[in-house]
Amino acid sequence: MRMRNRTTVLLAVVAAWAVAAVPRAEAGGAEAGIAATAAAWTNAFAAKDAAAIAALYTEDGQLLPPNMAPVTGREAIAEFFTQAFGMGFEAIPLTTLEVADGGDWAIEVARYKVILGGKEVEHGKAIVWWKRVGDGWLLYRDIWNADHPPQPPAPEAEPASSGGE
């Protein structure tokens, strides 16, 4: 009888753990929520709405751009995208490759392109650490880098000589 009780308790614990994990996966899980937020991000970018993009990040969200210091918080993220729009960025198509669903956290691996002046000027890979907030998903950490090395700086022009000294 004692062994039967242990088995029952063990099965109950395993069943409770399994049940706790199932509802999130069945409700669409991280992948569906991330896809919805990513679509909102793409639409906000197309509208050149930096504030709407920033609102898709957590309050303490960070951009981790290559060759730059981290950009922390919604206000700084909005300013980052305002500057990007001022430089002529037109689109950043994203393609999700995989999502690792960790319950209230998820990691996305993606590919991206940068369109500037009607041309693809960069492509690379990205990792986004997502956070479940309420019923939705917000970007928590967003890091990317190009598949090719950065271009070397242009040589500085020689000062023109005044010709008469």
N, CA, C and O of each residue as an XYZ file, in Angstrom:
660
protein
N       0.816     -1.190      0.000
C       0.000      0.000      0.000
C       0.862      1.257      0.000
O       0.532      2.237     -0.668
N       1.961      1.233      0.744
C       2.834      2.392      0.819
C       3.453      2.699     -0.540
O       3.528      3.864     -0.931
N       3.893      1.685     -1.262
C       4.491      1.863     -2.582
C       3.471      2.454     -3.550
O       3.814      3.295     -4.380
N       2.249      2.024     -3.446
C       1.197      2.526     -4.323
C       0.985      4.027     -4.094
O       0.751      4.756     -5.058
N       1.058      4.502     -2.865
C       0.901      5.921     -2.560
C       2.041      6.747     -3.144
O       1.818      7.843     -3.660
N       3.255      6.228     -3.065
C       4.397      6.946     -3.666
C       4.216      7.070     -5.162
O       4.459      8.130     -5.738
N       3.800      6.019     -5.777
C       3.587      6.038     -7.215
C       2.492      7.031     -7.567
O       2.626      7.783     -8.532
N       1.426      7.043     -6.807
C       0.328      7.980     -7.047
C       0.802      9.417     -6.900
O       0.473     10.271     -7.724
N       1.578      9.688     -5.849
C       2.108     11.037     -5.630
C       3.044     11.425     -6.773
O       2.962     12.539     -7.292
N       3.924     10.521     -7.162
C       4.853     10.799     -8.253
C       4.094     11.092     -9.547
O       4.412     12.050    -10.253
N       3.099     10.274     -9.853
C       2.301     10.500    -11.061
C       1.557     11.834    -10.976
O       1.442     12.543    -11.976
N       1.059     12.173     -9.804
C       0.354     13.446     -9.640
C       1.290     14.623     -9.867
O       0.901     15.607    -10.496
N       2.512     14.539     -9.368
C       3.496     15.610     -9.564
C       3.841     15.745    -11.038
O       3.875     16.854    -11.570
N       4.093     14.636    -11.695
C       4.430     14.671    -13.130
C       3.256     15.217    -13.929
O       3.449     16.032    -14.831
N       2.045     14.781    -13.613
C       0.864     15.259    -14.323
C       0.664     16.756    -14.112
O       0.324     17.476    -15.052
N       0.875     17.230    -12.877
C       0.727     18.664    -12.592
C       1.747     19.480    -13.379
O       1.429     20.550    -13.898
N       2.963     18.974    -13.464
C       3.998     19.670    -14.232
C       3.615     19.718    -15.708
O       3.743     20.757    -16.355
N       3.150     18.600    -16.231
C       2.764     18.544    -17.642
C       1.590     19.468    -17.929
O       1.584     20.163    -18.945
N       0.603     19.482    -17.050
C      -0.562     20.343    -17.241
C      -0.151     21.808    -17.188
O      -0.674     22.621    -17.949
N       0.770     22.154    -16.307
C       1.224     23.549    -16.202
C       1.904     24.000    -17.481
O       1.819     25.171    -17.850
N       2.576     23.088    -18.158
C       3.296     23.447    -19.378
C       2.393     23.488    -20.599
O       2.678     24.232    -21.537
N       1.323     22.720    -20.621
C       0.502     22.580    -21.816
C      -0.296     23.815    -22.198
O      -0.286     24.169    -23.377
N      -0.989     24.501    -21.288
C      -1.858     25.589    -21.725
C      -1.155     26.645    -22.557
O      -1.736     27.147    -23.519
N       0.058     26.991    -22.223
C       0.757     28.027    -22.991
C       1.046     27.559    -24.403
O       0.892     28.324    -25.356
N       1.465     26.304    -24.549
C       1.745     25.780    -25.877
C       0.457     25.715    -26.695
O       0.454     26.071    -27.873
N      -0.649     25.260    -26.073
C      -1.892     25.138    -26.805
C      -2.503     26.489    -27.141
O      -3.241     26.595    -28.120
N      -2.222     27.513    -26.366
C      -2.784     28.837    -26.612
C      -2.004     29.575    -27.691
O      -2.203     30.776    -27.870
N      -1.145     28.908    -28.394
C      -0.373     29.544    -29.449
C       1.057     29.749    -29.032
O       1.933     29.931    -29.878
N       1.309     29.722    -27.747
C       2.664     29.826    -27.229
C       3.380     31.071    -27.701
O       2.780     32.018    -28.210
N       4.664     31.031    -27.516
C       5.500     32.176    -27.854
C       5.488     32.471    -29.343
O       5.459     33.633    -29.748
N       5.511     31.435    -30.155
C       5.649     31.642    -31.595
C       4.526     32.518    -32.161
O       4.790     33.439    -32.936
N       3.287     32.238    -31.781
C       2.158     33.030    -32.281
C       2.211     34.461    -31.750
O       1.982     35.411    -32.498
N       2.513     34.614    -30.462
C       2.596     35.954    -29.886
C       3.725     36.775    -30.471
O       3.571     37.970    -30.721
N       4.854     36.133    -30.686
C       5.998     36.820    -31.285
C       5.685     37.227    -32.721
O       6.048     38.322    -33.151
N       5.020     36.356    -33.454
C       4.648     36.688    -34.833
C       3.737     37.916    -34.865
O       3.877     38.771    -35.739
N       2.807     38.003    -33.918
C       1.903     39.159    -33.869
C       2.664     40.442    -33.558
O       2.437     41.470    -34.196
N       3.566     40.389    -32.581
C       4.348     41.583    -32.238
C       5.294     41.949    -33.377
O       5.481     43.130    -33.668
N       5.891     40.952    -34.022
C       6.792     41.218    -35.145
C       6.040     41.891    -36.300
O       6.584     42.777    -36.959
N       4.798     41.475    -36.545
C       3.994     42.119    -37.586
C       3.708     43.577    -37.217
O       3.759     44.458    -38.076
N       3.411     43.829    -35.949
C       3.184     45.204    -35.498
C       4.464     46.032    -35.651
O       4.404     47.203    -36.028
N       5.622     45.425    -35.360
C       6.914     46.102    -35.508
C       7.128     46.488    -36.975
O       7.508     47.619    -37.277
N       6.879     45.538    -37.879
C       7.059     45.786    -39.322
C       6.132     46.898    -39.788
O       6.553     47.769    -40.550
N       4.886     46.886    -39.349
C       3.937     47.935    -39.735
C       4.361     49.292    -39.195
O       4.275     50.293    -39.906
N       4.816     49.339    -37.954
C       5.276     50.605    -37.372
C       6.504     51.121    -38.112
O       6.640     52.325    -38.327
N       7.405     50.208    -38.506
C       8.590     50.625    -39.256
C       8.176     51.196    -40.607
O       8.688     52.233    -41.028
N       7.250     50.522    -41.287
C       6.782     51.004    -42.595
C       6.134     52.385    -42.468
O       6.231     53.203    -43.383
N       5.473     52.644    -41.336
C       4.843     53.941    -41.096
C       5.835     54.966    -40.559
O       5.477     56.124    -40.341
N       7.088     54.541    -40.345
C       8.139     55.392    -39.778
C       7.696     55.978    -38.433
O       7.905     57.157    -38.150
N       7.083     55.125    -37.619
C       6.558     55.521    -36.321
C       7.469     54.975    -35.221
O       7.247     53.884    -34.696
N       8.488     55.747    -34.889
C       9.496     55.320    -33.915
C       8.888     55.071    -32.534
O       9.308     54.152    -31.831
N       7.902     55.881    -32.142
C       7.268     55.689    -30.832
C       6.511     54.362    -30.784
O       6.532     53.673    -29.764
N       5.847     54.004    -31.877
C       5.117     52.728    -31.925
C       6.092     51.548    -31.873
O       5.797     50.530    -31.248
N       7.234     51.678    -32.516
C       8.249     50.625    -32.437
C       8.724     50.492    -30.994
O       8.774     49.387    -30.454
N       9.069     51.605    -30.376
C       9.583     51.580    -29.004
C       8.573     50.974    -28.036
O       8.966     50.324    -27.067
N       7.285     51.174    -28.281
C       6.241     50.631    -27.404
C       6.191     49.107    -27.460
O       5.569     48.486    -26.598
N       6.827     48.496    -28.445
C       6.854     47.036    -28.574
C       8.008     46.416    -27.791
O       8.183     45.197    -27.793
N       8.789     47.255    -27.125
C       9.883     46.811    -26.258
C       9.444     46.975    -24.806
O       8.602     47.821    -24.503
N      10.003     46.180    -23.918
C       9.716     46.356    -22.499
C      10.247     47.724    -22.061
O      11.077     48.324    -22.745
N       9.763     48.204    -20.924
C      10.224     49.502    -20.403
C      11.746     49.551    -20.307
O      12.354     50.584    -20.588
N      12.360     48.438    -19.913
C      13.817     48.367    -19.784
C      14.453     47.637    -20.964
O      15.562     47.114    -20.858
N      13.742     47.610    -22.083
C      14.245     46.940    -23.278
C      15.554     47.546    -23.759
O      15.865     48.706    -23.486
N      16.311     46.730    -24.480
C      17.589     47.201    -25.024
C      17.768     46.765    -26.462
O      17.452     45.635    -26.835
N      18.283     47.689    -27.264
C      18.842     47.360    -28.569
C      20.329     47.164    -28.331
O      20.949     47.917    -27.580
N      20.897     46.157    -28.968
C      22.336     45.899    -28.863
C      22.915     45.918    -30.273
O      23.296     44.879    -30.811
N      22.980     47.131    -30.876
C      23.436     47.237    -32.257
C      24.938     46.988    -32.374
O      25.684     47.202    -31.419
N      25.371     46.541    -33.536
C      26.806     46.328    -33.733
C      27.570     47.655    -33.674
O      27.089     48.693    -34.128
N      28.744     47.586    -33.114
C      29.666     48.729    -33.086
C      29.088     49.956    -32.377
O      29.468     51.087    -32.677
N      28.177     49.727    -31.443
C      27.576     50.826    -30.691
C      27.329     50.371    -29.261
O      27.283     49.176    -28.970
N      27.171     51.343    -28.383
C      26.780     51.042    -27.004
C      25.325     50.592    -26.992
O      24.581     50.902    -27.922
N      24.902     49.861    -25.950
C      23.491     49.479    -25.846
C      22.583     50.711    -25.823
O      22.953     51.764    -25.305
N      21.406     50.554    -26.388
C      20.374     51.593    -26.399
C      19.293     51.089    -25.450
O      18.618     50.103    -25.745
N      19.126     51.763    -24.311
C      18.279     51.248    -23.238
C      17.057     52.113    -22.990
O      17.159     53.334    -22.866
N      15.896     51.467    -22.918
C      14.648     52.143    -22.592
C      13.905     52.615    -23.825
O      14.489     52.845    -24.884
N      12.602     52.752    -23.656
C      11.746     53.096    -24.803
C      12.079     54.444    -25.422
O      12.059     54.584    -26.644
N      12.384     55.434    -24.599
C      12.697     56.766    -25.147
C      13.945     56.710    -26.029
O      13.957     57.275    -27.123
N      14.984     56.038    -25.561
C      16.222     55.929    -26.338
C      16.001     55.071    -27.587
O      16.575     55.350    -28.640
N      15.183     54.041    -27.476
C      14.887     53.195    -28.641
C      14.133     54.005    -29.691
O      14.418     53.885    -30.883
N      13.178     54.825    -29.267
C      12.450     55.682    -30.206
C      13.410     56.640    -30.906
O      13.300     56.855    -32.114
N      14.347     57.216    -30.161
C      15.327     58.138    -30.762
C      16.212     57.400    -31.767
O      16.525     57.942    -32.827
N      16.617     56.172    -31.446
C      17.433     55.364    -32.357
C      16.716     55.192    -33.701
O      17.313     55.382    -34.760
N      15.427     54.829    -33.645
C      14.696     54.607    -34.892
C      14.374     55.914    -35.600
O      14.309     55.938    -36.829
N      14.172     56.993    -34.868
C      13.987     58.302    -35.495
C      15.223     58.649    -36.322
O      15.106     59.130    -37.449
N      16.408     58.404    -35.759
C      17.646     58.657    -36.497
C      17.771     57.738    -37.706
O      18.218     58.172    -38.768
N      17.381     56.469    -37.555
C      17.441     55.535    -38.684
C      16.546     56.010    -39.822
O      16.933     55.946    -40.988
N      15.353     56.484    -39.484
C      14.459     56.993    -40.529
C      15.058     58.222    -41.189
O      14.912     58.407    -42.397
N      15.730     59.067    -40.414
C      16.381     60.256    -40.962
C      17.518     59.919    -41.917
O      17.880     60.729    -42.770
N      18.083     58.711    -41.771
C      19.161     58.274    -42.671
C      18.607     57.566    -43.905
O      19.371     57.119    -44.761
N      17.286     57.464    -43.999
C      16.681     56.901    -45.202
C      16.352     55.418    -45.147
O      16.039     54.829    -46.182
N      16.410     54.799    -43.983
C      16.061     53.385    -43.894
C      14.602     53.205    -44.296
O      13.718     53.890    -43.780
N      14.359     52.283    -45.216
C      13.015     52.086    -45.746
C      12.331     50.855    -45.170
O      11.137     50.890    -44.871
N      13.068     49.785    -45.015
C      12.467     48.537    -44.532
C      13.547     47.657    -43.940
O      14.721     47.744    -44.302
N      13.121     46.809    -43.018
C      14.006     45.783    -42.464
C      13.194     44.481    -42.420
O      12.646     44.116    -41.380
N      13.128     43.787    -43.566
C      12.390     42.515    -43.575
C      13.060     41.494    -42.650
O      14.279     41.327    -42.667
N      12.233     40.815    -41.842
C      12.717     39.826    -40.888
C      12.136     38.462    -41.228
O      10.989     38.356    -41.662
N      12.930     37.424    -41.030
C      12.475     36.054    -41.215
C      12.857     35.257    -39.979
O      14.041     35.089    -39.686
N      11.858     34.765    -39.252
C      12.126     33.953    -38.067
C      12.587     32.564    -38.501
O      11.951     31.928    -39.341
N      13.694     32.098    -37.927
C      14.206     30.757    -38.203
C      13.777     29.763    -37.133
O      13.454     28.614    -37.436
N      13.776     30.211    -35.871
C      13.333     29.343    -34.784
C      12.967     30.181    -33.571
O      13.441     31.303    -33.392
N      12.104     29.595    -32.742
C      11.714     30.212    -31.478
C      11.827     29.144    -30.400
O      11.254     28.061    -30.519
N      12.567     29.460    -29.354
C      12.663     28.582    -28.183
C      11.743     29.163    -27.121
O      12.005     30.242    -26.591
N      10.662     28.448    -26.809
C       9.639     28.919    -25.885
C       9.985     28.464    -24.481
O      10.020     27.266    -24.199
N      10.241     29.428    -23.597
C      10.577     29.112    -22.216
C       9.500     29.538    -21.235
O       9.803     29.842    -20.082
N       8.258     29.565    -21.668
C       7.175     29.981    -20.776
C       6.956     31.473    -20.869
O       6.329     31.947    -21.817
N       7.463     32.228    -19.896
C       7.318     33.682    -19.911
C       8.461     34.380    -20.644
O       8.467     35.604    -20.777
N       9.425     33.597    -21.118
C      10.553     34.115    -21.883
C      10.690     33.272    -23.140
O      10.353     32.088    -23.140
N      11.179     33.875    -24.202
C      11.434     33.126    -25.428
C      12.633     33.742    -26.133
O      12.934     34.924    -25.971
N      13.294     32.926    -26.905
C      14.431     33.385    -27.713
C      14.092     33.122    -29.175
O      13.685     32.019    -29.542
N      14.264     34.144    -30.000
C      14.028     34.029    -31.438
C      15.355     34.181    -32.165
O      16.152     35.063    -31.845
N      15.584     33.322    -33.139
C      16.717     33.450    -34.041
C      16.131     33.828    -35.395
O      15.200     33.181    -35.875
N      16.671     34.869    -36.007
C      16.081     35.384    -37.243
C      17.158     35.823    -38.232
O      18.337     35.931    -37.892
N      16.729     36.068    -39.435
C      17.549     36.688    -40.489
C      16.917     38.039    -40.784
O      15.709     38.214    -40.623
N      17.733     38.995    -41.217
C      17.204     40.318    -41.549
C      17.910     40.860    -42.781
O      18.985     40.399    -43.165
N      17.271     41.850    -43.386
C      17.844     42.635    -44.480
C      17.581     44.092    -44.146
O      16.611     44.415    -43.461
N      18.440     44.964    -44.629
C      18.225     46.405    -44.482
C      18.090     46.980    -45.881
O      18.964     46.801    -46.729
N      16.976     47.677    -46.110
C      16.713     48.296    -47.404
C      16.884     49.803    -47.250
O      16.242     50.434    -46.410
N      17.751     50.360    -48.068
C      18.055     51.789    -48.040
C      18.150     52.260    -49.487
O      18.886     51.673    -50.279
N      17.428     53.294    -49.835
C      17.461     53.789    -51.209
C      17.009     52.750    -52.222
O      17.506     52.715    -53.348
N      16.058     51.898    -51.820
C      15.542     50.877    -52.722
C      16.452     49.678    -52.909
O      16.136     48.779    -53.689
N      17.584     49.647    -52.204
C      18.547     48.558    -52.365
C      18.826     47.883    -51.031
O      18.782     48.510    -49.973
N      19.113     46.598    -51.109
C      19.561     45.894    -49.912
C      21.002     46.320    -49.651
O      21.879     46.114    -50.490
N      21.239     46.909    -48.492
C      22.578     47.380    -48.150
C      23.237     46.509    -47.087
O      24.435     46.634    -46.832
N      22.455     45.624    -46.466
C      23.014     44.751    -45.439
C      22.064     43.582    -45.231
O      20.854     43.699    -45.427
N      22.630     42.468    -44.835
C      21.832     41.325    -44.398
C      22.620     40.609    -43.312
O      23.849     40.663    -43.272
N      21.892     39.943    -42.441
C      22.587     39.274    -41.348
C      21.643     38.464    -40.490
O      20.562     38.059    -40.916
N      22.088     38.243    -39.267
C      21.320     37.424    -38.326
C      21.043     38.222    -37.066
O      21.728     39.196    -36.754
N      20.002     37.773    -36.342
C      19.593     38.480    -35.134
C      19.106     37.473    -34.102
O      18.634     36.386    -34.438
N      19.231     37.855    -32.865
C      18.633     37.109    -31.766
C      17.840     38.103    -30.936
O      18.344     39.159    -30.555
N      16.593     37.751    -30.664
C      15.741     38.580    -29.820
C      15.329     37.747    -28.618
O      14.874     36.611    -28.756
N      15.495     38.331    -27.434
C      15.037     37.739    -26.192
C      13.708     38.414    -25.902
O      13.658     39.621    -25.663
N      12.642     37.649    -25.920
C      11.283     38.141    -25.747
C      10.802     37.903    -24.323
O      11.242     36.971    -23.651
N       9.895     38.759    -23.877
C       9.307     38.620    -22.543
C       7.782     38.658    -22.673
O       7.223     39.534    -23.333
N       7.116     37.681    -22.024
C       5.653     37.692    -22.008
C       5.226     38.791    -21.034
O       5.672     38.825    -19.888
N       4.362     39.683    -21.501
C       3.819     40.749    -20.666
C       2.305     40.701    -20.860
O       1.801     40.988    -21.946
N       1.591     40.338    -19.804
C       0.139     40.154    -19.931
C      -0.128     39.018    -20.902
O       0.416     37.923    -20.758
N      -0.970     39.285    -21.890
C      -1.299     38.275    -22.898
C      -0.425     38.382    -24.136
O      -0.606     37.614    -25.081
N       0.520     39.316    -24.155
C       1.325     39.519    -25.351
C       2.808     39.322    -25.097
O       3.224     38.943    -24.003
N       3.590     39.585    -26.118
C       5.043     39.437    -26.072
C       5.691     40.743    -26.469
O       5.291     41.373    -27.448
N       6.712     41.159    -25.693
C       7.476     42.370    -25.995
C       8.949     42.013    -26.143
O       9.432     41.054    -25.542
N       9.647     42.790    -26.944
C      11.082     42.595    -27.107
C      11.783     43.072    -25.841
O      11.498     44.159    -25.340
N      12.700     42.256    -25.326
C      13.453     42.587    -24.120
C      14.892     42.940    -24.488
O      15.406     43.972    -24.060
N      15.532     42.101    -25.268
C      16.885     42.363    -25.785
C      16.885     42.029    -27.270
O      16.346     41.002    -27.683
N      17.494     42.903    -28.073
C      17.457     42.790    -29.523
C      18.871     43.036    -30.044
O      19.367     44.163    -30.012
N      19.516     41.970    -30.522
C      20.896     42.081    -30.998
C      20.995     41.543    -32.424
O      20.337     40.564    -32.775
N      21.814     42.183    -33.230
C      21.981     41.754    -34.619
C      23.377     42.098    -35.092
O      24.051     42.961    -34.530
N      23.798     41.398    -36.146
C      25.054     41.743    -36.819
C      25.023     41.214    -38.243
O      24.328     40.251    -38.566
N      25.800     41.881    -39.075
C      25.817     41.589    -40.505
C      26.599     40.315    -40.796
O      27.435     39.878    -40.006
N      26.302     39.739    -41.948
C      27.019     38.552    -42.393
C      28.373     38.898    -43.018
O      29.170     38.003    -43.302
N      28.628     40.143    -43.226
C      29.896     40.575    -43.825
C      30.559     41.589    -42.899
O      29.875     42.252    -42.119
N      31.872     41.716    -42.975
C      32.549     42.674    -42.090
C      32.174     44.109    -42.451
O      31.785     44.386    -43.585
N      32.293     45.021    -41.482
C      31.988     46.424    -41.784
C      32.949     46.960    -42.849
O      34.092     46.518    -42.962
N      32.460     47.903    -43.608
C      33.288     48.536    -44.635
C      34.320     49.434    -43.965
O      34.007     50.117    -42.990
N      35.551     49.438    -44.481
C      36.551     50.344    -43.901
C      36.140     51.792    -44.146
O      35.447     52.091    -45.118
N      36.567     52.687    -43.264
C      36.211     54.099    -43.470
C      36.829     54.625    -44.763
O      37.900     54.187    -45.182
N      36.137     55.563    -45.379
C      36.651     56.187    -46.599
C      37.897     56.995    -46.235
O      37.962     57.610    -45.171
N      38.877     56.985    -47.129
C      40.076     57.784    -46.841
C      39.712     59.261    -46.787
O      38.848     59.741    -47.520
N      40.400     59.962    -45.893
C      40.152     61.396    -45.771
C      40.732     62.102    -46.988
O      41.806     61.763    -47.486
N      39.985     63.089    -47.443
C      40.446     63.857    -48.621
C      41.607     64.744    -48.230
O      41.640     65.298    -47.131
N      42.539     64.872    -49.119
C      43.677     65.773    -48.908
C      43.183     67.203    -48.977
O      42.386     67.529    -49.857
N      43.624     68.060    -48.084
C      43.193     69.451    -48.162
C      43.718     70.081    -49.452
O      44.844     69.818    -49.873
N      42.893     70.905    -50.063
C      43.308     71.577    -51.296
C      44.388     72.606    -50.958
O      44.293     73.334    -49.970
N      45.411     72.644    -51.802
C      46.478     73.628    -51.548
C      46.047     74.978    -52.092
O      45.317     75.073    -53.079
N      46.515     76.009    -51.426
C      46.153     77.367    -51.864
C      47.005     77.792    -53.042
O      46.713     78.796    -53.690
N      48.056     77.038    -53.326
C      48.847     77.239    -54.530
C      49.802     78.408    -54.491
O      50.584     78.525    -55.435
N      49.826     79.277    -53.515
C      50.699     80.439    -53.637
C      51.599     80.682    -52.456
O      51.994     81.833    -52.274
N      51.966     79.721    -51.633
C      52.804     80.049    -50.490
C      54.138     79.554    -50.671
O      54.989     79.739    -49.800
